[in-house]
Amino acid sequence: MTRLTGAMLAHLHTLESLNRRYDRSTDLYPELEAAVADLTAFVTDAENTALWNECAAGAGDDFAELAECLRDESAASAATMEKLRAREFLAGVERPTRYFDNVESSIDSEFGSFAPESGSKILMIGIGSFPMTAANVVRQTGATVFGTDIDLESIELGRRVVRALGVDDHVELDVAGSHLRPVAAEVTHVIFSSTISDKYRILNALHPLTRADVTVVMRYGNGLKSLFNYPKLNLPQELWREVAGVTRPGQVFDVVLYRKAGATDAV
């Protein structure tokens, strides 16, 4: 066993144990936040990146399976931690959060020259229980945000959080489903969470439903960061084209922007 795989196994066992203990009680929050923050530090460490590059190239199926299991558990842990953070926030409790600080520090740079403005309509897929990205976008631009998630508990908590943040007049949340098609037809921007396993399937399904000038912000993680994020995939050029990308060595996920094939670069 290499040092890298040993560390990956340790992170996996810790997250598996914590995820099994989730019972909606915020007592779990300090342990879970520390474990997720430790994994955040692990996947953004330059030395670990070098180890990954050495090991992954010639690794077999066991290594790939371990990486996939850790990614699934970390995605589940991030969702659970958002729920616990939302519950604490609604109870008036604030804690320092290394993971959320890392995620939220990167929001401003995601859109590049395709930034939303007042009048923009944004669809956020995988919005989670603590929709800080939505709140920040509304406050900075005045845009309208429609957020979806497959988890009903996340939507219910998210609605309470946006009310508490005072942005509920610009943010609407609902469970993902086919009833959202009319919303898709109106949006100017789409943002995908990095922890959605089938985000590229959803992206391609959105192609015929969205405007010709829609801008897509896809959060992802490749290489070592794929232990915490689902990776970027190659897309058929006849559907989507990559127009920009932001690689962040010290942050937990990277970003790629897509536009429809044939769309102009003016939003």
Secondary structure, DSSP 4 states (H G I P E B T S, - for coil): --HHHHHHHHHHHHHHHHHHT-SS-GGGHHHHHHHHHHHHHHHT-HHHHHHHHHHHTT--HHHHHHHHHHHHHHHHHHHHHHHHHHHHHHTT-----HHHHHHHTTGGGSSGGG---TT-EEEEET--SS-HHHHHHHHHH--EEEEEES-HHHHHHHHHHHHHHT-TTTEEEEE-SGGGHHHHTT-SEEEE-TT-TTHHHHHHHHGGGS-TT-EEEEEE--GGGGGTSPPP----TTTEEEEEEE--TTSS-EEEEEEETT--S--
